[in-house]
């Protein structure tokens, strides 16, 4: 994913998380936390102390909490003056008829006006002891009806009598009608914390009943105010979300200009350097971290260009030296043919007179070297595609023993262990594989301190030959280089033996390698078994 797309993704995630938190936390606060804290506030009453009511504190409480409070004791509503009511004298006693809900739900063309001494006929629902909620009121043949509760048939009482008292509260609460309606469905005298919805289901209220110093305190609070302000709060959140979006877009544009674009340009510069198109100047002048990075890359470009130019010159010189070396080798091999031919001739004569193992080795090795010189001169180089192999089955142990015999003079102070070497038949070009064994064995003898182990492991159709010495480890970076042409760990020396060995093994298709071991260094060759 490109840097610009990552930046857009990160900013989008930040934006979405911000909007989500705004919406969720806002909803949690206003719908959950506010309600919870409001209930705790409503429960903290301070207007009843030592069995007495402080009406001044009660008024302050109702005003601050925007709540309606009813105090009840000994079957009487103590603060009845908070409600609009009439006291009716009947044959059975006094009845208090609470009119707040009735007046709120009244639908009549004739205004209801009640005065002392008026005769009334009332159908009402009993809510507490001798307190009633009217559904129908008849005065002077005028009928007034609360249709909201006209369907009720339970706890219905007829109140006929004369009005002895009319009370209109000094400050009438808007909660009075809803509170009186709640008394029809909830036992407010039982300690509780209940949520209540009105008959229409539009408004939600909190009703709390507490016991305090012998009084029943009923607190009634409306959440209607929250619902009134919640749309405004939602509008606030929407406007805030729009501002956050615009601010995020602005930040994205600024970040793209001051961070993304310079980094994109820097990426293009790096790509040019990777293609060896070195920069000559930089166009970013700021002194920040990106500016420092530009300067560092410019310096790197200059140094890399100088190194490459230096390397090109060195490679050119090395190539010339390599050509001269190869020509010298060819000349040497050409010149050595004459003495080799003489050695072969004299050894043939000696073999006719006295057949010894030493003379036979001199004769066979001279012929092998002469053949190798001829091959080098004819083919001009070793190449697996051009090398001709004369494959046949032969004994591996005899090849090892012959090689050790040839190098006997170089291995006088080295203990060579071949006790775990098995007499296995392998398949390949015997002369060329002898050359491989000699080259690797010479290398092992050159670096060995006192010990060399030669052993094999057999597998299905294959045998792995190991040549291991107790010499120093090869640097990890040089393990693959030992097979390179003219490579040698000895400064100033030119290695060719292992390179020739690798060419021969590659021509056979054999796997091979070198590794550091617990003893020292171990060469291995995966040979094919003979039939």
NORGIBEL-V614642 format. One record per residue. N is the residue number from 1. RES is the residue in one small letter. D_LAST is the distance of its C-alpha to the last C-alpha in Angstrom with 1 decimal. Layout:
n=N res=RES d_last=D_LAST
n=N res=RES d_last=D_LAST
This chain:
n=1 res=x d_last=58.3
n=2 res=x d_last=60.5
n=3 res=x d_last=63.0
n=4 res=x d_last=66.0
n=5 res=x d_last=64.7
n=6 res=x d_last=64.1
n=7 res=x d_last=67.7
n=8 res=x d_last=69.1
n=9 res=x d_last=67.1
n=10 res=x d_last=68.3
n=11 res=x d_last=71.9
n=12 res=x d_last=71.8
n=13 res=x d_last=70.6
n=14 res=x d_last=73.3
n=15 res=x d_last=75.8
n=16 res=x d_last=74.7
n=17 res=x d_last=74.7
n=18 res=x d_last=78.1
n=19 res=x d_last=79.6
n=20 res=x d_last=78.1
n=21 res=x d_last=79.5
n=22 res=x d_last=82.8
n=23 res=x d_last=83.1
n=24 res=x d_last=81.7
n=25 res=x d_last=83.5
n=26 res=x d_last=86.7
n=27 res=x d_last=86.6
n=28 res=x d_last=85.8
n=29 res=x d_last=88.7
n=30 res=x d_last=91.3
n=31 res=x d_last=90.3
n=32 res=x d_last=89.2
n=33 res=x d_last=90.1
n=34 res=x d_last=93.5
n=35 res=x d_last=94.5
n=36 res=x d_last=93.3
n=37 res=x d_last=95.2
n=38 res=x d_last=98.3
n=39 res=x d_last=98.5
n=40 res=x d_last=98.4
n=41 res=x d_last=101.2
n=42 res=x d_last=103.3
n=43 res=x d_last=103.0
n=44 res=x d_last=104.6
n=45 res=x d_last=108.3
n=46 res=x d_last=111.0
n=47 res=x d_last=114.2
n=48 res=x d_last=114.8
n=49 res=x d_last=115.7
n=50 res=x d_last=117.6
n=51 res=x d_last=118.4
n=52 res=x d_last=120.0
n=53 res=x d_last=118.9
n=54 res=x d_last=119.1
n=55 res=x d_last=119.8
n=56 res=x d_last=119.4
n=57 res=x d_last=115.9
n=58 res=x d_last=115.3
n=59 res=x d_last=116.2
n=60 res=x d_last=114.1
n=61 res=x d_last=111.1
n=62 res=x d_last=111.5
n=63 res=x d_last=111.9
n=64 res=x d_last=108.9
n=65 res=x d_last=106.6
n=66 res=x d_last=107.9
n=67 res=x d_last=108.2
n=68 res=x d_last=110.9
n=69 res=x d_last=111.9
n=70 res=x d_last=113.8
n=71 res=x d_last=115.2
n=72 res=x d_last=116.2
n=73 res=x d_last=118.2
n=74 res=x d_last=120.4
n=75 res=x d_last=119.7
n=76 res=x d_last=121.0
n=77 res=x d_last=119.3
n=78 res=x d_last=120.6
n=79 res=x d_last=120.0
n=80 res=x d_last=121.1
n=81 res=x d_last=122.6
n=82 res=x d_last=119.2
n=83 res=x d_last=119.5
n=84 res=x d_last=121.9
n=85 res=x d_last=123.8
n=86 res=x d_last=127.1
n=87 res=x d_last=128.8
n=88 res=x d_last=130.3
n=89 res=x d_last=133.0
n=90 res=x d_last=132.6
n=91 res=x d_last=134.4
n=92 res=x d_last=131.6
n=93 res=x d_last=131.2
n=94 res=x d_last=129.7
n=95 res=x d_last=126.5
n=96 res=x d_last=124.6
n=97 res=x d_last=123.1
n=98 res=x d_last=120.4
n=99 res=x d_last=120.5
n=100 res=x d_last=117.7
n=101 res=x d_last=115.2
n=102 res=x d_last=118.1
n=103 res=x d_last=119.3
n=104 res=x d_last=115.8
n=105 res=x d_last=115.1
n=106 res=x d_last=118.7
n=107 res=x d_last=119.1
n=108 res=x d_last=122.9
n=109 res=x d_last=125.3
n=110 res=x d_last=127.9
n=111 res=x d_last=127.4
n=112 res=x d_last=127.3
n=113 res=x d_last=130.0
n=114 res=x d_last=131.0
n=115 res=x d_last=133.8
n=116 res=x d_last=135.5
n=117 res=x d_last=137.7
n=118 res=x d_last=135.7
n=119 res=x d_last=135.2
n=120 res=x d_last=131.6
n=121 res=x d_last=129.6
n=122 res=x d_last=126.0
n=123 res=x d_last=123.0
n=124 res=x d_last=120.4
n=125 res=x d_last=117.2
n=126 res=x d_last=117.6
n=127 res=x d_last=115.1
n=128 res=x d_last=116.5
n=129 res=x d_last=119.5
n=130 res=x d_last=122.4
n=131 res=x d_last=120.4
n=132 res=x d_last=119.7
n=133 res=x d_last=117.9
n=134 res=x d_last=120.1
n=135 res=x d_last=118.8
n=136 res=x d_last=122.3
n=137 res=x d_last=125.5
n=138 res=x d_last=128.9
n=139 res=x d_last=131.8
n=140 res=x d_last=135.0
n=141 res=x d_last=133.4
n=142 res=x d_last=130.6
n=143 res=x d_last=127.2
n=144 res=x d_last=124.2
n=145 res=x d_last=120.8
n=146 res=x d_last=117.4
n=147 res=x d_last=115.2
n=148 res=x d_last=112.0
n=149 res=x d_last=113.0
n=150 res=x d_last=115.3
n=151 res=x d_last=112.6
n=152 res=x d_last=112.8
n=153 res=x d_last=114.7
n=154 res=x d_last=113.8
n=155 res=x d_last=116.1
n=156 res=x d_last=118.7
n=157 res=x d_last=122.2
n=158 res=x d_last=125.5
n=159 res=x d_last=127.4
n=160 res=x d_last=131.0
n=161 res=x d_last=133.4
n=162 res=x d_last=134.9
n=163 res=x d_last=133.1
n=164 res=x d_last=134.2
n=165 res=x d_last=131.8
n=166 res=x d_last=129.6
n=167 res=x d_last=127.0
n=168 res=x d_last=125.2
n=169 res=x d_last=122.8
n=170 res=x d_last=123.6
n=171 res=x d_last=120.0
n=172 res=x d_last=118.4
n=173 res=x d_last=114.6
n=174 res=x d_last=112.4
n=175 res=x d_last=110.5
n=176 res=x d_last=113.4
n=177 res=x d_last=112.9
n=178 res=x d_last=109.1
n=179 res=x d_last=109.8
n=180 res=x d_last=112.4
n=181 res=x d_last=110.1
n=182 res=x d_last=107.4
n=183 res=x d_last=109.9
n=184 res=x d_last=109.7
n=185 res=x d_last=106.1
n=186 res=x d_last=105.5
n=187 res=x d_last=107.2
n=188 res=x d_last=107.9
n=189 res=x d_last=109.5
n=190 res=x d_last=106.2
n=191 res=x d_last=104.2
n=192 res=x d_last=101.3
n=193 res=x d_last=99.4
n=194 res=x d_last=99.0
n=195 res=x d_last=98.0
n=196 res=x d_last=100.4
n=197 res=x d_last=100.5
n=198 res=x d_last=103.7
n=199 res=x d_last=104.5
n=200 res=x d_last=103.2
n=201 res=x d_last=100.0
n=202 res=x d_last=100.4
n=203 res=x d_last=101.1
n=204 res=x d_last=99.5
n=205 res=x d_last=101.4
n=206 res=x d_last=100.9
n=207 res=x d_last=103.2
n=208 res=x d_last=103.5
n=209 res=x d_last=105.8
n=210 res=x d_last=106.6
n=211 res=x d_last=108.9
n=212 res=x d_last=110.9
n=213 res=x d_last=113.9
n=214 res=x d_last=115.0
n=215 res=x d_last=114.5
n=216 res=x d_last=112.1
n=217 res=x d_last=110.8
n=218 res=x d_last=109.2
n=219 res=x d_last=107.5
n=220 res=x d_last=106.7
n=221 res=x d_last=104.5
n=222 res=x d_last=103.3
n=223 res=x d_last=99.9
n=224 res=x d_last=101.5
n=225 res=x d_last=101.8
n=226 res=x d_last=98.1
n=227 res=x d_last=97.5
n=228 res=x d_last=100.1
n=229 res=x d_last=98.4
n=230 res=x d_last=94.8
n=231 res=x d_last=94.8
n=232 res=x d_last=96.0
n=233 res=x d_last=93.2
n=234 res=x d_last=90.7
n=235 res=x d_last=92.1
n=236 res=x d_last=91.8
n=237 res=x d_last=88.1
n=238 res=x d_last=87.5
n=239 res=x d_last=89.3
n=240 res=x d_last=87.3
n=241 res=x d_last=84.0
n=242 res=x d_last=85.0
n=243 res=x d_last=85.8
n=244 res=x d_last=82.5
n=245 res=x d_last=80.6
n=246 res=x d_last=82.6
n=247 res=x d_last=82.1
n=248 res=x d_last=78.3
n=249 res=x d_last=78.1
n=250 res=x d_last=80.1
n=251 res=x d_last=77.8
n=252 res=x d_last=74.8
n=253 res=x d_last=76.3
n=254 res=x d_last=77.3
n=255 res=x d_last=73.8
n=256 res=x d_last=72.1
n=257 res=x d_last=74.3
n=258 res=x d_last=74.1
n=259 res=x d_last=70.6
n=260 res=x d_last=68.4
n=261 res=x d_last=69.2
n=262 res=x d_last=68.8
n=263 res=x d_last=65.4
n=264 res=x d_last=64.4
n=265 res=x d_last=65.5
n=266 res=x d_last=63.6
n=267 res=x d_last=60.4
n=268 res=x d_last=61.0
n=269 res=x d_last=61.5
n=270 res=x d_last=58.3
n=271 res=x d_last=56.5
n=272 res=x d_last=58.0
n=273 res=x d_last=56.9
n=274 res=x d_last=53.3
n=275 res=x d_last=53.5
n=276 res=x d_last=54.7
n=277 res=x d_last=58.2
n=278 res=x d_last=60.1
n=279 res=x d_last=63.6
n=280 res=x d_last=66.6
n=281 res=x d_last=69.1
n=282 res=x d_last=69.5
n=283 res=x d_last=72.2
n=284 res=x d_last=72.4
n=285 res=x d_last=75.3
n=286 res=x d_last=75.7
n=287 res=x d_last=75.4
n=288 res=x d_last=73.6
n=289 res=x d_last=70.0
n=290 res=x d_last=68.8
n=291 res=x d_last=70.6
n=292 res=x d_last=69.0
n=293 res=x d_last=65.6
n=294 res=x d_last=66.5
n=295 res=x d_last=67.4
n=296 res=x d_last=64.2
n=297 res=x d_last=62.1
n=298 res=x d_last=64.2
n=299 res=x d_last=63.6
n=300 res=x d_last=59.8
n=301 res=x d_last=59.9
n=302 res=x d_last=61.6
n=303 res=x d_last=59.3
n=304 res=x d_last=56.2
n=305 res=x d_last=57.5
n=306 res=x d_last=58.2
n=307 res=x d_last=54.7
n=308 res=x d_last=53.0
n=309 res=x d_last=55.3
n=310 res=x d_last=54.5
n=311 res=x d_last=50.7
n=312 res=x d_last=50.9
n=313 res=x d_last=52.7
n=314 res=x d_last=50.2
n=315 res=x d_last=47.2
n=316 res=x d_last=48.9
n=317 res=x d_last=49.5
n=318 res=x d_last=46.0
n=319 res=x d_last=44.6
n=320 res=x d_last=46.9
n=321 res=x d_last=45.8
n=322 res=x d_last=42.1
n=323 res=x d_last=42.7
n=324 res=x d_last=44.6
n=325 res=x d_last=41.8
n=326 res=x d_last=39.2
n=327 res=x d_last=41.5
n=328 res=x d_last=42.0
n=329 res=x d_last=38.3
n=330 res=x d_last=38.0
n=331 res=x d_last=41.0
n=332 res=x d_last=39.7
n=333 res=x d_last=36.4
n=334 res=x d_last=38.4
n=335 res=x d_last=40.7
n=336 res=x d_last=38.0
n=337 res=x d_last=36.5
n=338 res=x d_last=39.4
n=339 res=x d_last=39.2
n=340 res=x d_last=35.4
n=341 res=x d_last=35.8
n=342 res=x d_last=38.3
n=343 res=x d_last=36.2
n=344 res=x d_last=33.3
n=345 res=x d_last=36.0
n=346 res=x d_last=37.6
n=347 res=x d_last=34.3
n=348 res=x d_last=33.3
n=349 res=x d_last=36.8
n=350 res=x d_last=36.4
n=351 res=x d_last=33.1
n=352 res=x d_last=34.9
n=353 res=x d_last=37.6
n=354 res=x d_last=35.8
n=355 res=x d_last=32.0
n=356 res=x d_last=31.5
n=357 res=x d_last=28.7
n=358 res=x d_last=30.9
n=359 res=x d_last=31.7
n=360 res=x d_last=28.1
n=361 res=x d_last=27.3
n=362 res=x d_last=30.4
n=363 res=x d_last=29.4
n=364 res=x d_last=25.8
n=365 res=x d_last=26.9
n=366 res=x d_last=29.9
n=367 res=x d_last=27.8
n=368 res=x d_last=25.5
n=369 res=x d_last=28.7
n=370 res=x d_last=30.3
n=371 res=x d_last=27.4
n=372 res=x d_last=27.6
n=373 res=x d_last=31.3
n=374 res=x d_last=31.0
n=375 res=x d_last=28.6
n=376 res=x d_last=31.1
n=377 res=x d_last=34.0
n=378 res=x d_last=32.6
n=379 res=x d_last=31.1
n=380 res=x d_last=33.9
n=381 res=x d_last=31.7
n=382 res=x d_last=28.2
n=383 res=x d_last=27.2
n=384 res=x d_last=23.9
n=385 res=x d_last=25.3
n=386 res=x d_last=26.0
n=387 res=x d_last=23.3
n=388 res=x d_last=21.1
n=389 res=x d_last=17.5
n=390 res=x d_last=15.5
n=391 res=x d_last=11.9
n=392 res=x d_last=9.2
n=393 res=x d_last=6.7
n=394 res=x d_last=9.4
n=395 res=x d_last=11.1
n=396 res=x d_last=13.0
n=397 res=x d_last=15.8
n=398 res=x d_last=16.6
n=399 res=x d_last=17.0
n=400 res=x d_last=19.3
n=401 res=x d_last=21.2
n=402 res=x d_last=21.8
n=403 res=x d_last=23.1
n=404 res=x d_last=25.3
n=405 res=x d_last=26.7
n=406 res=x d_last=27.5
n=407 res=x d_last=29.3
n=408 res=x d_last=30.9
n=409 res=x d_last=34.3
n=410 res=x d_last=34.1
n=411 res=x d_last=32.9
n=412 res=x d_last=35.6
n=413 res=x d_last=37.3
n=414 res=x d_last=34.3
n=415 res=x d_last=32.7
n=416 res=x d_last=28.9
n=417 res=x d_last=27.1
n=418 res=x d_last=23.5
n=419 res=x d_last=24.0
n=420 res=x d_last=21.8
n=421 res=x d_last=18.9
n=422 res=x d_last=15.9
n=423 res=x d_last=13.6
n=424 res=x d_last=10.3
n=425 res=x d_last=7.4
n=426 res=x d_last=7.8
n=427 res=x d_last=7.6
n=428 res=x d_last=11.1
n=429 res=x d_last=14.2
n=430 res=x d_last=14.7
n=431 res=x d_last=18.4
n=432 res=x d_last=19.2
n=433 res=x d_last=17.3
n=434 res=x d_last=19.2
n=435 res=x d_last=22.3
n=436 res=x d_last=21.6
n=437 res=x d_last=21.2
n=438 res=x d_last=24.4
n=439 res=x d_last=26.3
n=440 res=x d_last=25.6
n=441 res=x d_last=26.3
n=442 res=x d_last=29.5
n=443 res=x d_last=30.6
n=444 res=x d_last=30.0
n=445 res=x d_last=31.9
n=446 res=x d_last=34.7
n=447 res=x d_last=35.6
n=448 res=x d_last=34.7
n=449 res=x d_last=37.8
n=450 res=x d_last=36.5
n=451 res=x d_last=33.1
n=452 res=x d_last=29.4
n=453 res=x d_last=26.6
n=454 res=x d_last=22.9
n=455 res=x d_last=20.7
n=456 res=x d_last=17.7
n=457 res=x d_last=17.4
n=458 res=x d_last=14.4
n=459 res=x d_last=14.3
n=460 res=x d_last=12.4
n=461 res=x d_last=9.3
n=462 res=x d_last=11.2
n=463 res=x d_last=12.8
n=464 res=x d_last=16.4
n=465 res=x d_last=17.7
n=466 res=x d_last=21.5
n=467 res=x d_last=24.0
n=468 res=x d_last=27.4
n=469 res=x d_last=30.8
n=470 res=x d_last=34.3
n=471 res=x d_last=35.8
n=472 res=x d_last=38.1
n=473 res=x d_last=37.0
n=474 res=x d_last=36.5
n=475 res=x d_last=39.0
n=476 res=x d_last=37.8
n=477 res=x d_last=38.8
n=478 res=x d_last=36.7
n=479 res=x d_last=33.3
n=480 res=x d_last=32.3
n=481 res=x d_last=34.2
n=482 res=x d_last=32.4
n=483 res=x d_last=29.9
n=484 res=x d_last=32.8
n=485 res=x d_last=33.8
n=486 res=x d_last=36.4
n=487 res=x d_last=36.5
n=488 res=x d_last=37.4
n=489 res=x d_last=39.2
n=490 res=x d_last=41.3
n=491 res=x d_last=44.4
n=492 res=x d_last=44.7
n=493 res=x d_last=41.1
n=494 res=x d_last=38.7
n=495 res=x d_last=35.0
n=496 res=x d_last=32.4
n=497 res=x d_last=29.4
n=498 res=x d_last=28.1
n=499 res=x d_last=28.9
n=500 res=x d_last=26.8
n=501 res=x d_last=23.9
n=502 res=x d_last=24.4
n=503 res=x d_last=24.4
n=504 res=x d_last=21.0
n=505 res=x d_last=19.4
n=506 res=x d_last=21.2
n=507 res=x d_last=19.9
n=508 res=x d_last=16.3
n=509 res=x d_last=17.5
n=510 res=x d_last=16.8
n=511 res=x d_last=19.5
n=512 res=x d_last=21.5
n=513 res=x d_last=25.0
n=514 res=x d_last=27.7
n=515 res=x d_last=30.0
n=516 res=x d_last=32.8
n=517 res=x d_last=32.2
n=518 res=x d_last=34.6
n=519 res=x d_last=33.8
n=520 res=x d_last=34.0
n=521 res=x d_last=31.4
n=522 res=x d_last=27.7
n=523 res=x d_last=25.1
n=524 res=x d_last=21.8
n=525 res=x d_last=18.6
n=526 res=x d_last=16.1
n=527 res=x d_last=12.7
n=528 res=x d_last=9.5
n=529 res=x d_last=6.6
n=530 res=x d_last=3.8
n=531 res=x d_last=0.0
